[in-house]
Amino acid sequence: EAGVVQSPRYKIIEKKQPVAFWCNPISGHNTLYWYRQNLGQGPELLIRYENEEAVDDSQLPKDRFSAERLKGVDSTLKIQPAELGDSAVYLCASRRGGGQGRMNTEAFFGQGTRLTVV
Amino acid sequence: DAKTTQPPSMDCAEGRAANLPCNHSTISGNEYVYWYRQIHSQGPQYIIHGLKNNETNEMASLIITEDRKSSTLILPHATLRDTAVYYCIVRVASGGYQKVTFGTGTKLQVIP
């Protein structure tokens, strides 16, 4: 079974430019998360989807960040315009959901996209 | 979600048991204890989780105190590949909407 796939793996852009990250979750996983991880810190949740609905986006800087999950499968996270402080690793994770066992509650993470804004 | 406290770093000799502590004194009755680890340049990886009973799987053992205010992750025979940042998280696991909130974790260095 393929894991969570993210692309690109690395991205370097100039400030004020737009950037987009793509995530393909594990097939059948209803819950999808986007996290941001700054150097030396743990991941911080940006947004959580249950199927195609964004149910927790309280940490998403809505003035410049946007996300979508069309048809409840793939998701994209966009930043426009990017700022120097947006340099971080952006992680996508997915979870099956629907119960308490490990199969339902374990979240699987992708390798992340490392963004450098110069 | 309840807050957790972990030591920032630990060393462990290769082949010895690594015992990683976590305090979660404000844990609620319906919150589980989860452990993830993150090897350099990779995404976090699930290790184990439990509610109140001790748990064991192929990767590790989880010991939860009777009052559930703290827990210990045990890697029985640490290898160099276990060098990583280990995150202890508490959250509701059953139904509803939930999120995983990470702290800064414990950086485990396995020494040859």
HADDOCK unambig.tbl for C-alpha pairs under 7 A between the chains (distance, minus, plus):
assign (segid A and resid 41 and name CA) (segid B and resid 104 and name CA) 5.24 0.50 0.50
assign (segid A and resid 42 and name CA) (segid B and resid 102 and name CA) 5.38 0.50 0.50
assign (segid A and resid 42 and name CA) (segid B and resid 103 and name CA) 5.34 0.50 0.50
assign (segid A and resid 42 and name CA) (segid B and resid 104 and name CA) 4.77 0.50 0.50
assign (segid A and resid 42 and name CA) (segid B and resid 105 and name CA) 6.94 0.50 0.50
assign (segid A and resid 43 and name CA) (segid B and resid 102 and name CA) 5.83 0.50 0.50
assign (segid A and resid 44 and name CA) (segid B and resid 101 and name CA) 6.68 0.50 0.50
assign (segid A and resid 44 and name CA) (segid B and resid 102 and name CA) 6.67 0.50 0.50
assign (segid A and resid 45 and name CA) (segid B and resid 101 and name CA) 6.89 0.50 0.50
assign (segid A and resid 91 and name CA) (segid B and resid 43 and name CA) 6.92 0.50 0.50
assign (segid A and resid 98 and name CA) (segid B and resid 95 and name CA) 5.95 0.50 0.50
assign (segid A and resid 99 and name CA) (segid B and resid 94 and name CA) 5.86 0.50 0.50
assign (segid A and resid 99 and name CA) (segid B and resid 95 and name CA) 6.01 0.50 0.50
assign (segid A and resid 100 and name CA) (segid B and resid 93 and name CA) 5.85 0.50 0.50
assign (segid A and resid 100 and name CA) (segid B and resid 94 and name CA) 5.08 0.50 0.50
assign (segid A and resid 105 and name CA) (segid B and resid 93 and name CA) 6.30 0.50 0.50
assign (segid A and resid 106 and name CA) (segid B and resid 46 and name CA) 6.60 0.50 0.50
assign (segid A and resid 107 and name CA) (segid B and resid 46 and name CA) 6.96 0.50 0.50
assign (segid A and resid 108 and name CA) (segid B and resid 45 and name CA) 6.76 0.50 0.50
assign (segid A and resid 109 and name CA) (segid B and resid 43 and name CA) 5.32 0.50 0.50
assign (segid A and resid 109 and name CA) (segid B and resid 44 and name CA) 5.93 0.50 0.50
assign (segid A and resid 109 and name CA) (segid B and resid 45 and name CA) 6.78 0.50 0.50
assign (segid A and resid 110 and name CA) (segid B and resid 43 and name CA) 5.51 0.50 0.50
assign (segid A and resid 111 and name CA) (segid B and resid 42 and name CA) 4.87 0.50 0.50
assign (segid A and resid 111 and name CA) (segid B and resid 43 and name CA) 4.56 0.50 0.50
assign (segid A and resid 112 and name CA) (segid B and resid 43 and name CA) 6.26 0.50 0.50
